[in-house]
Amino acid sequence: MFLLIDIDNTLYKYSETGFDTVIKSLIVKFIRECTDLSMETMKTLPWEHYLSNGISLLEFLKDHGVSAKDFTDYMHQCSYHKIKVNVHLEDMLNRLKGADYVTTRSDEKDDHILVNGAYASSTSAIDCGDGKRHYLYFFTNANRSHARRILESLGLRSVFTRQRQTASLNQYYHYSYDMDGYEEDVDWVGFSYEDQWRLTEPEITNKPARRAYEAIYRALEEDIMRDEMQWGVAPSITNFPSLDAEPVAMTDDLPSLLKKEVPSGKNDEVDEVETYESWDQKHRAERARRLLLHKRMNLHPDRIAMVDDSLTNLREPLLLGWKAVWCVPGGETLPDEEPYQEAYRNGSLKIIHDILELEKVINAWDDEF
């Protein structure tokens, strides 16, 4: 599956950091300096936009002619010292990613081995030999700088970065004037407000607007095609499924297809484990072909899940046929309205109270498919 995961109040809780209070005060301060609204209006209007639209931004900007970029960047000036590394979250998300992205927290490279295509120490390898894998992207209405700092602080670099040779999201979707956090060797994999605006130009928008989700879907298609071109892989499926198409069934032997073969001459006992020296370009190219086939086959509305603390941000994904996971903030309950109730009844909408429950939900969907 493709998992599009919100960051703020989803991967961590506002209650742990006080960011909600900080952001609200910054919004009020910005509006006070840039408009002639009364104090009462300043204290309520932007936060009402935030609660109803998932972001205190576009409608307010349209009404008052405020610079979209200036406002968004200003409201995400936070101190990140209260964000702590979450090892359990990192491990859970890496398990969802599957075998390709097993990592080690050690900086030592001695005795590292290649496990299912990734470097790991012998004590930290995750067994993902069942062929299950998911493609994780962050999807936030914050700016990319804020997203990167939060993810770094949580210890999720291994989850949301990949080597530049197999990715190109940043170089395609970064604004030339917004290169904060750009790195030569890796891409941060996901979508910030800059990416959403880039993909919906000239009339910019972001979640919860339907056009934002449709644009992200097209971006995922393009990302796969760029990877295929880079690896010289001829697509096994000539066209991506449309948003309203029937789901593409997975082949029964896909897990075995994705399981890396042991090069000739290796002892059966080593099975999924190879030394670095034995991993040559031929094996990499074949691995890439298999992974891209799997990725294409999973890019279908029924195999995309939006994970967010804002129920409003889940409405359009559900209407587009996606799945959704509501990471419930506080004591909120599911409203008695569509499409939420129908989605909850048919299993397309799941409710969790802690992000660590996400793995159980995704595994259950895998079993159903």
C-alpha positions, -999 to +999 in steps of 0.1 A: +000+000+000+009+037-003+007+054+030+004+092+031+010+102+067+003+136+082+030+148+107+017+174+132-005+159+159-003+125+141+033+113+144+034+131+177+008+148+199+004+186+203-001+179+240+036+167+242+050+199+227+025+228+231+029+235+193-008+242+189-006+271+214+026+284+198+011+282+163-021+299+173-002+328+190+020+332+158-011+333+137-027+360+158+006+380+158+010+377+121-025+389+114-022+418+138+009+430+120-006+425+085-043+434+087-066+458+105-088+432+120-101+436+155-085+417+184-116+395+188-116+386+152-079+379+152-082+355+181-110+334+165-110+337+127-078+320+118-083+292+142-118+286+129-102+282+095-077+257+109-104+236+125-127+235+095-102+234+067-072+216+081-050+246+077-053+283+087-045+295+053-061+296+019-095+310+027-080+336+050-055+346+024-081+349-003-101+372+020-073+394+031-046+393+004-019+380+027+012+363+012+006+326+013+042+316+017+050+343+043+020+334+064+027+296+063+064+299+070+057+324+099+032+302+116+056+272+117+084+289+136+087+264+165+113+253+189+118+216+184+136+207+216+105+191+231+103+166+203+120+134+213+133+104+193+106+077+192+124+044+186+092+024+187+076+046+160+107+043+138+108+005+141+071+002+134+072+024+103+103+006+090+085-027+094+057-013+073+082-002+046+094-038+045+127-054+036+143-028+014+148-002+041+161-020+071+186+003+088+210+003+117+214+030+143+251+022+146+276+044+129+300+016+127+303-001+093+323-032+104+304-065+102+275-049+083+257-073+060+231-069+033+197-080+044+170-080+018+188-053-001+197-030+028+227-026+051+221-035+087+240-049+117+234-085+125+216-075+157+192-050+141+180-066+109+143-069+105+130-101+089+107-091+060+110-122+040+072-125+035+074-099+007+051-074+023+061-038+018+044-004+018+055+030+004+055+057+030+053+094+023+048+123+047+019+146+036+016+178+055+003+213+051+034+226+069+064+238+050+092+214+041+117+228+066+092+222+095+085+187+083+122+178+080+129+192+115+100+173+131+110+140+114+146+144+123+137+151+159+115+120+160+143+099+147+125+091+114+152+100+089+155+063+080+118+062+072+113+093+051+146+095+032+161+075+003+192+077-017+192+102-046+201+076-071+166+059-067+145+090-060+139+125-074+111+141-054+131+170-041+147+180-074+113+179-091+091+195-065+114+219-046+108+255-053+141+271-064+137+297-037+130+272-009+160+249-007+161+247+031+169+212+041+180+202+006+207+175+006+229+163-022+228+126-015+192+119-003+156+129-009+131+135+019+101+115+006+068+133+010+047+163+003+047+197+020+026+227+012+053+238-013+049+205-031+011+207-031+012+242-045+037+232-071+015+204-082-017+224-084-004+256-100-015+280-112-045+279-089-028+266-058-045+245-032-037+219-005-055+193+015-084+190+023-092+202-013-099+173-037-075+187-063-046+184-039-052+146-034-056+141-072-024+160-078-005+138-053-019+107-070-005+119-103+028+127-086+031+092-073+026+079-109+053+102-122+077+092-095+074+055-105+079+064-141+110+084-133+124+055-113+117+031-143+135+055-166+164+058-143+169+021-139+161+014-176+132-008-166+104-013-191+070-010-174+053-044-169+020-026-168+016+000-195-010+022-178-018+031-143-053+024-130-076+054-131-091+069-099-124+051-105-111+018-118-115-016-102-086-027-080-057-045-096-053-079-080-019-089-066-005-121-081-004-152-059+033-156-063+042-120-057+059-126-023+082-152-039+088-128-068+099-101-044+121-125-024+157-119-034+175-148-049+208-160-034+236-158-060+249-191-073+277-205-051+262-193-018+254-218+009+216-223+015+221-215+051+228-178+044+195-176+024+185-139+026+219-126+038+248-116+015+281-098+020+285-064+004+311-078-020+286-102-036+260-076-043+267-063-078+249-041-103+232-070-119+214-080-087+205-043-080+189-039-114+169-070-111+158-061-076+147-026-089+127-042-116+108-064-091+102-036-067+089-013-094+065-040-106+052-043-070+050-005-067+030-001-099+006-029-090-001-012-057-008+023-070-045+021-071-071+041-050-080+011-030-044+006-020-037+042-008-044+052+028-044+087+042-034+089+079-044+121+096-056+136+129-080+159+110-112+141+100-118+169+075-086+159+057-100+124+052-133+133+036-120+137+000-097+107+001-127+085+011-148+099-017-120+091-041-120+055-030-089+057-008-087+042+026-083+064+056-070+062+092-082+088+117-057+092+145-082+107+169-070+137+189-084+140+224-119+127+231-134+134+196-160+109+183-170+101+147-198+125+136-230+110+124-226+120+087-214+107+054-191+097+040-176+089+074-203+066+088-205+045+055-167+043+053-165+032+089-191+005+083-175-009+052-140-008+067-125+019+046-121+042+076-103+030+107-099+049+140-069+047+161-059+066+193-021+061+190+000+061+159+016+029+170-017+012+163-012+019+126+007-013+119-022-035+131-046-016+108-024-019+077-017-056+083-055-062+086-061-045+053-033-066+037-050-098+049-083-087+034-069-078+000 
